[in-house]
């Protein structure tokens, strides 16, 4: 047993190392939903906006505290000079200094403040709700950005597959073409034309692979995983038909756009600020009570005198250097500016929805043409390939037809990508990142 124990440990360690290596070599597949989840989960901007929501929640609690009484413990030490004390029988004794020391509990409750507390509380809630709309708007923006990057990378991957197929077919036929040249079956010009097409296919493949690596680095950074580069995308560029007319989508945008909701909440908040500013011209009524003990000196040996008080205070503003009027005018101007911005935003949203809808419809029609072209060139190439195998067609015609087929495939892929990006723009315009998926 003493001999087998170290051997078992070594064997177990080797198996564990090999399993970890196999896991590290496995290529991760990422679909669109997973990509969006990672981006939202790791976004620092989104986390910052959520912290703003927490701060506004604290602001709501602060505003609500204006409805609650204020209870505190007070200690007061005072020295008063020149007091006249009347003693019986009507003798006036003047003292230069009088010391006093008091401590106790004081409670105060605002009864009326011109509805300032109510409007401040409603304004704080509107501000909190606007911050929540900012969080939702950031989620929508991030989701749409991920979708755009996802489909762009997916397009590059499929273009690489088409370019790789073209390169491999030309590479496979290149020795045979050279052999036919040696046998004087084709001219040097035919050989050079074939070799140029092969070199172009190699160059195109390298260019697409470099672009793929660059896009993967940018995509992984967008997901919050900068070290993730060895992965494949799981998805398709095939179009999904739209549902609804452009005017129906405009109505949906007015109901769903988070930035539009946030703008309306900001307008509500500014409205509450205007109402709160009117409170500066109204009286404030406070009700207070206190209970405690007092004596002339902290070091006095006499017993403390017990006291309690109940008081009501009416405070009426008379003149504050016109600050209240300026504050009211400022609040009104900000509310008017927000109303104009809201009107402009609604017009922009309606226009962007209609333009994006037209772009989607145009892209859909373009897909029909590119699909027919790619299908026709594919059939043409298969016919020509059989004739080439029978040596009825020159190598340059074969490579030219293969190149034309690859270009048609890429044109169709780009048309599909354009359709997807147009749908993303339309989803952005209506404010629903999950639409048309």
C-alpha positions in Angstrom: 0.0 0.0 0.0 2.9 2.4 0.7 4.1 1.8 -2.9 0.8 2.3 -4.6 -0.2 5.4 -2.7 2.2 7.9 -4.4 1.5 6.3 -7.8 -2.2 6.8 -7.4 -1.7 10.4 -6.5 0.4 11.0 -9.6 -2.1 9.2 -11.8 -5.0 11.2 -10.3 -3.1 14.5 -10.9 -2.3 13.6 -14.5 -6.0 12.8 -15.2 -7.1 16.1 -13.6 -4.5 18.0 -15.6 -5.7 16.4 -18.9 -9.3 17.1 -18.1 -8.6 20.8 -17.4 -6.6 21.0 -20.6 -9.5 19.5 -22.5 -11.9 22.0 -21.0 -9.6 24.9 -21.9 -9.3 23.7 -25.5 -13.1 23.5 -25.8 -14.5 26.3 -27.9 -17.4 28.2 -26.3 -20.6 28.7 -28.3 -22.4 31.9 -27.5 -25.9 32.6 -28.7 -27.5 36.1 -28.8 -29.5 35.7 -25.6 -26.3 34.6 -23.7 -24.4 37.5 -25.2 -27.0 40.1 -24.1 -27.1 38.5 -20.6 -23.3 38.8 -20.2 -23.2 42.4 -21.4 -26.0 43.5 -19.0 -24.4 41.6 -16.2 -20.9 43.1 -16.6 -21.8 46.6 -17.7 -20.2 49.2 -15.4 -22.3 52.0 -16.8 -25.5 50.0 -16.0 -24.2 49.4 -12.5 -23.5 53.1 -12.1 -27.1 53.9 -13.2 -28.5 51.4 -10.7 -26.5 53.2 -8.0 -28.2 56.4 -9.0 -31.5 54.7 -8.5 -30.5 53.7 -5.0 -29.4 57.3 -4.3 -32.8 58.6 -5.5 -34.5 56.0 -3.3 -32.7 57.6 -0.4 -33.9 61.0 -1.7 -37.5 59.7 -1.5 -37.0 58.6 2.1 -35.5 62.0 2.9 -38.5 63.8 1.4 -40.9 61.6 3.3 -39.2 62.5 6.6 -40.7 66.0 6.3 -44.0 64.4 7.3 -42.6 63.0 10.5 -41.9 64.8 13.8 -38.5 65.9 14.7 -37.3 64.7 18.1 -34.0 65.7 19.6 -32.1 66.1 22.8 -30.9 69.7 23.5 -28.5 71.0 26.0 -28.2 74.8 26.5 -25.7 76.8 28.6 -26.3 80.6 28.5 -25.1 83.8 30.2 -27.4 86.8 30.2 -26.5 90.3 31.5 -28.4 93.4 32.6 -31.6 91.6 33.8 -33.9 93.5 36.2 -35.5 91.3 38.8 -38.5 92.6 40.6 -38.8 91.4 44.2 -41.6 92.2 46.7 -42.5 94.7 47.8 -41.8 96.3 44.3 -38.1 96.4 44.8 -36.1 96.3 41.6 -32.8 94.6 41.8 -30.5 94.8 38.9 -28.0 92.0 38.2 -25.2 92.2 35.7 -25.0 88.6 34.8 -27.4 85.6 35.0 -26.2 82.1 34.2 -28.6 79.3 33.1 -28.2 75.7 32.1 -31.0 73.6 30.5 -31.2 70.1 29.0 -34.1 68.0 27.9 -36.1 66.6 25.0 -37.7 68.7 22.2 -40.2 67.6 19.6 -41.4 69.6 16.6 -44.0 68.8 13.9 -44.7 70.9 10.8 -48.4 71.3 10.4 -48.5 73.4 7.3 -45.7 74.5 4.9 -47.6 75.6 1.9 -47.7 71.9 0.6 -43.9 72.1 0.1 -43.4 68.7 1.7 -46.0 67.0 -0.5 -44.6 68.4 -3.7 -41.0 67.7 -2.7 -42.0 64.1 -2.0 -43.8 63.7 -5.3 -40.8 65.3 -7.1 -38.4 62.9 -5.4 -40.5 60.0 -6.5 -40.6 61.3 -10.1 -36.8 61.7 -10.0 -36.5 58.1 -8.8 -38.8 56.8 -11.5 -36.8 58.7 -14.1 -33.6 57.1 -12.9 -35.3 53.7 -13.2 -36.2 54.6 -16.8 -32.6 55.5 -17.4 -31.6 52.0 -16.2 -34.1 50.4 -18.6 -33.0 52.7 -21.4 -29.4 51.7 -20.8 -30.4 48.0 -20.9 -32.2 48.6 -24.2 -29.2 50.5 -25.7 -26.7 47.8 -24.5 -28.9 45.0 -25.8 -29.2 46.6 -29.3 -25.4 47.3 -29.4 -24.8 43.6 -28.6 -27.2 42.6 -31.4 -25.4 44.8 -33.9 -22.0 43.4 -33.0 -23.3 39.9 -32.9 -24.7 40.0 -36.4 -21.6 41.7 -37.8 -19.4 39.0 -36.3 -21.8 36.3 -37.6 -21.6 37.8 -41.1 -17.8 37.7 -41.0 -17.8 34.1 -39.8 -20.1 33.0 -42.7 -18.0 35.1 -45.2 -15.0 33.2 -43.9 -16.7 29.9 -44.6 -17.5 30.9 -48.2 -14.0 32.2 -48.7 -12.5 29.1 -47.2 -14.6 26.9 -49.6 -13.4 28.9 -52.6 -9.8 28.8 -51.5 -9.9 25.0 -50.8 -11.5 24.3 -54.2 -8.9 26.4 -56.1 -6.1 24.9 -54.0 -7.3 21.4 -54.8 -7.4 22.1 -58.6 -4.1 24.1 -58.7 -1.8 21.0 -59.1 -4.0 19.7 -61.9 -4.0 23.0 -63.7 -0.2 23.2 -63.5 0.0 19.6 -64.8 -2.2 20.6 -67.8 0.1 23.5 -68.5 3.1 21.2 -68.5 1.3 19.0 -71.0 0.6 22.0 -73.2 -3.1 21.5 -72.8 -3.6 25.1 -71.6 -1.7 28.3 -72.2 0.5 30.2 -69.7 -2.1 32.9 -69.7 -4.7 30.5 -68.5 -2.3 29.2 -65.7 -1.5 32.8 -64.6 -5.2 33.7 -64.5 -6.0 30.7 -62.3 -3.0 31.4 -60.0 -4.2 35.0 -59.6 -7.6 33.9 -58.6 -6.1 31.5 -56.1 -3.9 34.3 -54.7 -6.9 36.5 -54.4 -8.8 33.9 -52.5 -6.0 33.5 -50.1 -5.8 37.2 -49.6 -9.5 37.5 -49.0 -9.5 34.7 -46.5 -6.6 36.3 -44.5 -8.3 39.7 -44.6 -11.6 38.1 -43.2 -9.7 36.2 -40.6 -7.9 39.3 -39.3 -11.2 41.2 -39.3 -12.8 38.3 -37.4 -10.1 38.5 -34.6 -10.5 42.2 -34.3 -14.3 41.9 -34.1 -14.0 39.1 -31.5 -11.8 41.3 -29.3 -14.3 44.2 -29.5 -17.3 41.8 -29.0 -15.7 40.1 -25.9 -14.9 43.6 -24.4 -18.6 44.6 -25.0 -19.6 41.5 -23.1 -17.3 42.4 -20.2 -15.1 39.4 -20.9 -12.0 40.9 -22.5 -10.0 37.6 -22.3 -12.6 35.6 -24.2 -11.5 35.2 -27.8 -11.8 31.5 -28.5 -15.6 31.2 -29.2 -18.1 30.6 -31.9 -21.4 32.3 -32.4 -24.6 30.3 -32.5 -27.2 32.0 -34.6 -28.5 32.8 -38.1 -28.8 35.7 -40.4 -32.1 34.5 -41.9 -34.8 37.1 -41.8 -37.9 37.0 -39.6 -41.0 38.8 -41.2 -42.2 41.9 -39.5 -45.7 42.3 -38.0 -47.6 45.5 -37.9 -47.6 48.7 -40.0 -45.4 51.7 -39.5 -48.1 53.7 -37.8 -48.8 50.8 -35.4 -45.1 50.8 -34.5 -45.1 54.5 -34.0 -47.9 54.1 -31.4 -45.9 51.3 -29.8 -42.9 53.5 -29.6 -44.8 56.3 -27.8 -45.8 53.7 -25.2 -42.5 51.8 -24.9 -39.6 54.2 -25.3 -37.8 54.4 -22.0 -36.2 57.7 -22.8 -39.7 59.1 -23.7 -41.0 57.8 -20.4 -38.1 59.4 -18.6 -38.6 62.7 -20.3 -42.3 62.7 -19.2 -41.3 61.9 -15.6 -38.7 64.7 -15.7 -41.5 67.0 -16.8 -43.6 65.9 -13.9 -40.7 66.5 -11.6 -40.3 70.1 -12.9 -44.0 70.6 -12.4 -43.7 69.7 -8.8 -40.8 72.1 -8.5 -43.0 74.9 -9.7 -45.7 74.0 -7.2 -43.1 73.7 -4.5 -41.8 77.2 -5.4 -45.2 78.7 -4.7 -44.9 77.5 -1.1 -42.3 80.1 -0.5 -45.1 82.7 -0.5 -47.2 80.9 2.1 -46.9 80.8 5.9 -45.4 77.9 7.8 -47.0 76.5 11.0 -45.0 74.4 13.4 -46.2 72.8 16.6 -43.6 72.0 19.2 -43.2 70.6 22.7 -40.3 70.3 25.1 -39.6 68.8 28.5 -36.4 69.1 30.6 -34.6 70.5 33.6 -32.8 73.8 34.3 -30.7 75.6 36.9 -28.5 78.7 37.0 -25.2 76.8 36.7 -24.0 73.4 35.8 -21.9 73.3 39.1 -24.8 74.6 41.2 -25.6 72.3 44.2 -29.3 73.2 44.0 -31.9 70.8 42.6 -32.8 71.2 39.0 -36.1 72.9 38.1 -38.3 70.7 36.0 -40.1 72.4 33.1 -42.3 71.6 30.0 -43.5 73.8 27.2 -45.9 73.5 24.3 -45.8 76.1 21.6 -47.1 76.9 18.1 -45.1 79.0 15.6 -46.5 80.9 12.6 -43.8 82.0 10.2 -44.8 84.3 7.3 -42.2 85.3 4.7 -42.2 89.1 3.9 -39.1 89.8 1.9 -36.1 87.6 0.9 -34.4 89.7 -1.7 -36.7 88.5 -4.5 -35.1 85.0 -4.3 -38.5 83.3 -4.1 -39.7 85.1 -7.3 -36.5 84.2 -9.1 -36.8 80.6 -8.0 -40.4 80.4 -9.2 -39.5 81.9 -12.6 -36.5 79.5 -13.0 -38.7 76.5 -12.2 -41.3 77.7 -14.8 -38.6 78.2 -17.5 -37.2 74.7 -16.9 -40.6 73.2 -17.2 -41.3 75.0 -20.4 -38.0 74.0 -21.9 -38.7 70.3 -20.9 -42.1 70.5 -22.6 -40.5 71.7 -25.9 -37.8 69.0 -25.7 -40.5 66.4 -25.1 -42.5 67.6 -28.2 -39.3 67.5 -30.3 -38.4 64.0 -29.0 -41.9 62.7 -30.0 -41.5 64.1 -33.5 -38.0 62.5 -33.8 -39.3 59.1 -32.6 -42.1 59.1 -35.1 -39.8 60.0 -37.9 -37.1 57.5 -36.9 -39.7 54.7 -36.7 -41.0 55.4 -40.2 -37.5 55.6 -41.7 -36.4 52.4 -40.0 -39.5 50.6 -41.2 -38.9 51.7 -44.8 -35.3 50.5 -44.5 -36.4 47.1 -43.3 -38.8 46.8 -46.2 -36.2 47.8 -48.7 -33.7 45.3 -47.2 -36.3 42.6 -47.4 -36.7 43.2 -51.2 -33.0 43.3 -51.7 -32.7 39.8 -50.0 -35.1 38.4 -52.7 -32.8 39.6 -55.5 -29.5 38.5 -53.9 -31.0 35.1 -53.1 -32.0 34.5 -56.7 -28.6 35.6 -57.9 -26.8 33.4 -55.5 -29.0 30.4 -56.3 -28.6 30.9 -60.1 -24.8 31.3 -59.9 -24.6 28.1 -57.7 -26.4 26.1 -60.3 -24.3 27.6 -63.1 -21.1 26.7 -61.2 -22.2 23.1 -60.7 -22.9 22.7 -64.4 -19.6 24.3 -65.3 -17.7 22.2 -62.8 -18.9 19.0 -64.5 -17.7 20.4 -67.8 -14.4 21.4 -66.3 -13.9 17.9 -64.9 -14.4 16.7 -68.5 -11.9 19.3 -69.6 -14.4 21.1 -71.8 -13.9 24.4 -69.9 -10.7 26.3 -69.3 -9.3 26.7 -65.7 -9.8 30.5 -65.8 -13.5 30.0 -66.6 -13.7 27.6 -63.7 -12.0 29.9 -61.2 -13.9 32.9 -62.5 -17.2 31.1 -62.0 -16.2 30.0 -58.5 -15.2 33.6 -57.7 -18.5 34.9 -59.0 -20.4 32.3 -56.9 -18.5 33.4 -53.8 -19.2 37.1 -54.5 -22.9 36.3 -54.9 -22.9 34.4 -51.6 -21.2 37.3 -49.9 -23.6 39.8 -51.4 -26.5 37.7 -50.2 -24.9 37.4 -46.7 -24.5 41.2 -46.6 -28.1 41.7 -47.7 -29.1 39.5 -44.8 -26.9 41.5 -42.4 -28.3 44.7 -43.7 -31.8 43.4 -43.0 -30.8 42.5 -39.4 -29.2 45.9 -38.8 -32.3 47.5 -40.2 -34.4 45.5 -37.7 -32.1 46.6 -34.9 -32.6 50.2 -35.9 -36.4 49.7 -35.9 -36.3 48.0 -32.5 -34.2 50.9 -31.2 -36.7 53.4 -32.7 -39.7 51.7 -31.0 -37.8 51.1 -27.7 -38.1 47.3 -27.6 -34.8 45.5 -27.9 -36.5 42.1 -27.9 -38.8 42.9 -30.8 -38.3 41.1 -34.2 -36.1 38.4 -32.7 
